[in-house]
Amino acid sequence: MAKFKVFSEESNKSPLARFWRKFKNNHPALVGLWVFIAFALLAASAPFLAPYGVNQQHSDALLIPPSWHEMGDVRFILGTDDLGRDVLSRLMNGATYTFGLSVVAALLTTIIGVLVGTFAGISRGIRSSFLNHLLDITLSIPSLLLAIIIIAVLGPGLMNTVWAIILALLPQFIHSIRNLIVEELSKDYITAFKLDGASNWHIISRGIFPNIYEHIVVIFTMALSTAILDISALGFLKLGAQPPTTEWGAILAENLGLIYLAPWTVALPGVLLFLAVLSTNLVGDGLRQVLKERKAD
Amino acid sequence: MILDYILRRLGLLLFMLLMLSIFTFSLAYLFPGDPLSNLSGVPSNNFSQNTQLEDKYLYNSNYFTQYIAFLGRVFQGDWGLSFASGDNVFSHILDLLPATLELSVYALIVSIFIGVPAGILGSAYYNRWPDKLINSTTIVGYSMPVFWLALLLIMIFSLKLGWFPMSGRMGLLYEIPPSTGFMLIDIALAGFPYKGMAFTDALHHLTLPTIVLAMYPTTVLVRFTRESMLKIMDQNFIKTARAKGLNRRQLILHHALRNALLPVIKKIGLQFSTLITLAMITEVIFSWPGIGRWLIDSIYQRDFPAIQGGLMAVSLFVILATIVTELLYSLFDPLSRNQAHGKV
């Protein structure tokens, strides 16, 4: 179908401005962005916002249901767990670990991934072939299994989990960046640039990056949602964050025994995890959609 | 042409197996503890036993000789002993792998049968309500942590409604002689004993884990099929067909579908790696006696020979599955055979 525009108003806005304008019109993605920002703020400021300390115990208030329940208590909006700890405070602090550390892990992955991916993209011959085969093999090991192997080498713990997740995410990331670069390299404007005598560094920094950085952001959101899922999954399997830490997956695993008595202690961390991943995915999908639409017009 | 392609794929397979075996071998040195006991699975107790092991594993010669000896043992099926049980790791894997495969294969079948038609439907009603419904359902399913989904389903269907059992492969009442390791096939081979009740019981046990495991690949396939269909529907040959006066049904069934489903075949092959990852968590939650749960238990128990063996078996399976689907894909799509060697 030919895409005619009835009102052909010429738009000379910058790509970024057009990008934002299109993104704004996608309401689910916009809501996702707001939730995402809220999580980021919460992750940064949770210790100051939380009404109680993470490990502060209220021995007079064990297993109190959320405040909207008739047995609830207004002091503990989301109830307490079996040790009398405020669930709300613990969940707020969990944002720092689950969401904040995932962002850190995804950012580190992005930096390393872009460097290695660019190198893999521009290298030729035997070096490129070797790198790609190496990627092939690491891609064929399931990412959680790879993370588990790395944890078996390093020992369980939250920081080791972050390293493990970075290493497990990298192959996929490098692969995507490499494909982007190879695709861009084969285009005519790069050939023209090359014929003008541009060096490799110039081609990468002036030619390719301005054209792919938005795609890198999309890949970043994908890596972030995987990182959140992996950190919480490892926490849930008791291989990542260890119990007193308020990582959402670890909270969930810790309260698994209370699933009959106090279902809210299991359901709420799951809801937050779901919301965190959902908002990340909504933003990522929105970005991808906009990129596609902007290419079309 | 096709023979050349197969040979190149085989070369790639050999290279991948080589790298995998080197990685597995080096793990014995990377893991904490004594490399010799990590390799053999025998904790070093006394001097004479130690020297015996050193002789067997060529521990005092260089790494290369040790690696060759390691390869030889891998082919003989001597994968060391498990620290936890004292049994041969290889026999453990032979027992456990079919359970995981069974679960993964059923989940994959379910996800293909739901995901691909849903994707086609979404693209056929692009930007209308069925598409929007399918799209929002997939993004919800895509964002659901697998362990939370499993717990929710257990809470609703096992605890509240009591429709499905929450753990295991089979009720304790029934005894099925294991021959293939695939429960449903075993029951069929045994001639549906207990008036077929064992079969329905096994199906009941399978339902929840399969749904949980199928969720993620289904959403991936829905999205991928939809994208692929939309890409094809935008191409010139479809416009030509439309201009010739074909209706939507003919357009989709005869022209778009064949071309759009080709990349989907490749995508299905890539799902195995994700499936195994998710199967590990699912197995832990549903106490499914598969290789994933065994691997996680091995981590808790610092059972390094078991981790090595499990890694090798699982990765081997994923590599083989990927290569087989790639070969299938190239059988269907001659264009893909022209790709340069080493491209991924």
Interface residues (C-beta under 8 A of the other chain):
Chain A: M1 P28 S128 S129 N132 H133 L134 L135 D136 I137 L139 S140 I141 P142 S143 L144 L145 I148 I149 I151 A152 V153 G155 H175 S225 L229 S232 A233 F236 L237 K238 L239 G249 L252 L256 I259 Y260 P263 V266 A267 G270 L273 F274 V277 L278 T280 N281 L282 D285
Chain B: L12 F15 M16 M19 L20 F23 L27 L30 F31 P32 S136 I139 V140 Y142 S143 M144 P145 V146 F147 W148 L151 L152 M155 L159 D234 K239 S273 T274 I276 T277 M280 I281 V284 L295 I296 I299 Y300 R302 F304 I307 L311 V314 S315 V318 I319 T322 H341 G342 K343 V344
